[in-house]
């Protein structure tokens, strides 16, 4: 696409996280440490809450990676099957697949015991109360029979209300440990994120996004990584078509017309532009978490300009 024009080794803003590193700003690392404490010391259920694209999947990926090289007997398992990308959460087949994954993983415990099993259910707010009640009952049963189990629910803000209702109607509040809110990036974190992504693609030729472009991306994205990726990617594509070596505010403005993110029933974060229009190319599919190494990268400070 635009990578050859800018001499990039890969697409730096791919939604699929192709690089072998994950960016976590200070605020997200703090949540990661809190999650780690719960994994070490708790059993039951906790929830990771945040809007679409804020980085919940990246944080869960970092959590799992943190334990890969440690001598701990903690078993992690994603309950959402790969087919979940094609199945609605409300479809019986989807829910049946998840329950089967849970049961099969529990059976594995009898042949390969672990100190604790940690299950992850993504997009939990998309499931009905009966399904959530069933899986919570199973977690409760395992913990009552000395099989330490922790269930991590990830979802949007409405998951908080679902948890409150489940606690009041069917479960003891003790089953739910805590809820953690993952917030969007601050301005400086957004700048660091763009730098990090370009560094992963081995870009080192100097300023690529000028200060006007940076400010536009900060304002339009509202700190949501999913939106930052889309804006940066389409801006780079537009600039490559125009044979333009530096991304400017005007480039971002033109690109925004082609990457409006609809605030649909899925609550996709919108890009606020009076002249935006939706195109099929702007809808980027999500993918399963890849097994990657978490690294802290040092990157050149002049990749993007933040000067006034």
C-alpha positions in Angstrom: 0.0 0.0 0.0 1.8 3.1 1.2 4.7 1.4 3.0 7.2 1.4 0.0 6.6 5.1 -0.6 7.6 6.0 3.0 10.2 3.2 3.2 8.4 1.4 6.0 9.2 -2.2 6.6 5.5 -3.0 7.4 2.1 -1.3 7.9 2.7 0.6 11.2 -1.0 1.1 11.9 -2.4 -2.3 11.2 -5.4 -3.1 13.4 -4.1 -6.7 13.7 -1.0 -5.7 15.7 1.6 -7.3 13.3 4.5 -5.9 15.1 6.2 -7.9 17.8 5.5 -5.5 20.6 2.5 -3.9 22.3 2.3 -0.2 23.4 1.0 0.4 26.9 1.0 4.0 28.2 1.5 4.7 31.9 -2.3 4.7 32.6 -2.7 1.3 30.9 0.3 -0.2 32.6 -1.2 0.7 36.0 -4.4 -1.2 35.1 -2.2 -4.1 34.0 -0.5 -4.2 37.4 -3.9 -4.2 39.1 -5.1 -7.1 36.9 -1.9 -9.0 37.6 -2.6 -8.8 41.4 -6.1 -10.2 40.9 -4.8 -13.1 38.8 -2.2 -13.9 41.5 -4.5 -13.5 44.5 -8.2 -13.8 43.6 -10.8 -16.1 42.2 -14.3 -15.4 40.9 -15.0 -12.8 38.3 -13.7 -9.4 37.4 -14.5 -7.1 34.5 -12.3 -4.9 32.2 -14.5 -2.1 30.9 -13.8 0.3 28.1 -15.2 1.7 24.8 -14.5 -0.1 21.5 -10.9 0.4 20.3 -9.5 1.7 23.6 -7.0 -1.2 24.0 -8.7 -3.9 26.0 -7.5 -6.7 23.8 -3.9 -5.3 23.8 -4.0 -5.2 27.6 -5.3 -8.8 27.9 -2.6 -9.8 25.5 0.0 -8.1 27.7 -1.4 -9.8 30.8 -1.1 -13.2 29.2 2.4 -12.5 27.9 3.5 -11.4 31.4 3.0 -14.9 32.7 4.4 -16.9 29.8 8.0 -16.7 31.0 7.2 -17.0 34.7 7.3 -20.2 36.6 3.6 -20.1 37.5 1.0 -22.8 37.0 -1.7 -20.5 35.7 -3.7 -21.7 32.7 -5.1 -18.9 30.4 -7.9 -19.7 27.9 -9.9 -17.4 25.6 -13.5 -18.6 25.5 -14.4 -16.8 22.3 -13.9 -19.1 19.4 -12.3 -17.9 16.2 -15.6 -18.3 14.5 -16.9 -15.5 16.7 -15.9 -13.0 14.0 -18.7 -14.4 11.8 -21.2 -15.2 14.5 -23.4 -12.8 16.4 -23.1 -13.1 20.2 -26.8 -13.8 20.4 -26.7 -16.8 18.2 -27.1 -20.2 20.0 -24.2 -21.7 18.0 -21.8 -19.1 19.3 -22.8 -19.5 22.9 -22.7 -23.3 22.6 -19.2 -23.1 21.2 -18.1 -21.0 24.2 -19.7 -23.3 26.7 -18.0 -26.3 25.0 -14.6 -24.5 25.1 -15.1 -23.9 28.8 -16.1 -27.5 29.5 -13.2 -28.9 27.4 -10.7 -26.7 29.2 -12.1 -27.7 32.6 -11.7 -31.4 31.6 -8.1 -30.7 30.7 -7.5 -29.6 34.3 -8.0 -33.2 35.5 -5.2 -34.5 33.3 -2.9 -31.5 33.5 -3.6 -29.8 36.8 -2.9 -26.1 37.3 -2.9 -23.9 40.4 -5.5 -21.7 38.8 -7.5 -21.4 35.6 -8.1 -18.0 34.1 -10.8 -17.7 31.4 -11.4 -14.7 29.2 -14.7 -13.8 27.7 -14.5 -10.9 25.2 -17.4 -8.6 24.4 -19.3 -9.9 27.3 -21.9 -7.1 27.1 -23.1 -8.7 23.8 -24.4 -11.8 25.6 -27.8 -12.2 27.2 -28.2 -12.5 31.0 -29.1 -16.2 30.9 -25.9 -17.1 29.2 -23.8 -15.0 31.5 -25.7 -16.5 34.5 -24.9 -20.0 33.2 -21.2 -19.4 32.9 -20.9 -17.6 36.2 -22.6 -20.5 37.9 -20.0 -22.8 36.4 -17.2 -20.6 37.7 -18.8 -20.6 41.2 -19.2 -24.4 41.2 -15.5 -24.9 40.3 -14.4 -22.5 43.1 -16.6 -24.3 45.6 -14.9 -27.6 44.7 -11.3 -26.4 45.3 -10.6 -25.7 41.6 -9.5 -22.1 41.7 -11.0 -20.3 38.7 -11.0 -16.7 37.6 -13.2 -15.3 34.8 -12.2 -12.1 33.1 -15.1 -10.3 31.3 -14.3 -7.6 28.8 -16.8 -5.2 27.4 -18.2 -1.7 27.0 -19.7 0.5 29.6 -23.1 -1.3 29.6 -21.5 -4.4 31.0 -21.3 -2.5 34.3 -25.2 -2.5 34.4 -25.4 -6.2 33.5 -23.0 -7.1 36.3 -25.0 -5.1 38.7 -28.2 -6.8 37.7 -26.7 -10.3 37.8 -25.3 -9.6 41.3 -28.6 -8.4 42.6 -30.7 -11.1 41.0 -28.7 -14.4 41.0 -25.3 -14.1 42.5 -23.6 -13.0 45.7 -21.6 -9.8 45.3 -18.6 -11.7 46.6 -18.4 -13.6 43.2 -17.5 -10.3 41.5 -14.2 -9.0 42.6 -13.6 -5.6 40.9 -14.3 -3.7 37.7 -11.4 -1.9 36.0 -12.0 1.0 33.7 -9.6 1.5 30.8 -9.5 5.1 29.6 -8.5 6.6 26.3 -5.0 8.0 25.8 -4.0 11.5 26.9 -2.5 13.8 24.3 1.1 12.9 25.2 0.2 9.2 25.2 -1.3 9.5 21.7 1.9 11.1 20.4 4.0 8.4 22.0 1.7 5.8 20.5 2.2 7.2 17.0 6.0 7.3 17.5 6.0 3.8 18.8 4.0 2.4 15.8 6.3 4.1 13.3 9.3 2.8 15.2 8.0 -0.7 14.9 7.9 -0.2 11.1 11.5 0.9 11.3 10.9 4.4 10.2 13.8 6.8 11.0 13.9 9.4 8.2 12.8 12.3 10.4 9.5 14.2 10.8 6.6 12.4 9.1 3.6 14.0 10.9 3.9 17.7 11.4 2.4 19.5 14.5 -0.8 20.4 12.7 -1.4 16.8 11.7 -0.6 15.6 15.2 -3.1 18.0 16.8 -5.8 17.0 14.3 -5.3 13.3 15.1 -5.3 14.0 18.8 -8.6 16.0 18.5 -10.4 13.6 16.2 -9.4 10.3 17.8 -10.1 11.4 21.4 -7.3 9.1 22.4 -8.9 5.9 21.0 -6.1 3.7 19.5 -8.5 2.1 17.0 -9.3 5.6 15.6 -5.7 6.7 15.8 -4.7 3.7 13.6 -7.4 4.5 11.0 -6.6 8.2 10.8 -2.9 7.7 10.5 -3.2 4.8 8.0 -5.6 6.6 5.7 -3.5 9.8 6.0 -0.4 8.0 4.9 -2.2 6.4 2.0 -3.6 9.8 0.9 -0.1 11.3 1.1 1.4 8.5 -0.9 -1.1 9.1 -3.7 -0.2 12.8 -3.7 3.6 12.0 -3.5 3.7 14.1 -0.3 6.5 13.3 2.1 5.1 14.9 5.3 1.6 14.5 6.7 0.0 17.8 7.4 -3.3 19.0 8.9 -4.7 19.3 5.4 -3.8 15.7 4.7 -5.6 14.5 7.8 -8.6 16.6 6.9 -8.8 15.0 3.4 -8.2 11.6 4.8 -11.0 12.1 7.3 -13.5 12.4 4.5 -12.8 8.8 3.6 -12.6 7.2 7.1 -15.7 8.3 9.0 -16.3 5.7 11.8 -20.0 5.2 12.2 -21.4 5.3 15.7 -23.5 2.2 15.0 -25.2 -0.2 17.3 -21.7 -1.5 18.1 -20.8 2.0 19.4 -17.8 2.4 17.1 -16.0 5.6 18.1 -16.9 8.4 15.7 -14.6 10.8 13.9 -16.2 14.2 14.1 -16.1 15.8 10.7 -18.9 17.7 9.0 -17.8 16.4 5.6 -17.1 12.8 6.6 -18.6 10.0 4.5 -18.5 6.3 5.1 -16.7 4.0 2.7 -16.4 0.3 2.6 -12.7 0.5 2.8 -12.8 2.2 6.2 -14.2 -0.8 7.9 -11.3 -2.7 9.2 -11.9 -6.2 10.5 -10.7 -7.3 13.9 -8.6 -10.4 14.4 -7.7 -12.8 17.1 -4.9 -12.0 19.5 -1.6 -13.0 18.2 1.1 -14.4 20.4 3.7 -11.7 20.5 6.5 -10.5 22.8 6.0 -7.5 24.9 8.9 -5.1 24.6 9.7 -1.6 25.5 11.1 0.2 22.4 13.2 3.3 22.3 12.3 5.4 19.3 13.6 8.6 17.7 11.9 11.7 19.1 11.8 13.5 15.8 9.5 11.0 14.0 6.6 13.4 14.5 6.7 17.1 15.2 4.8 18.5 18.2 6.1 22.1 17.8 3.4 24.8 17.8 
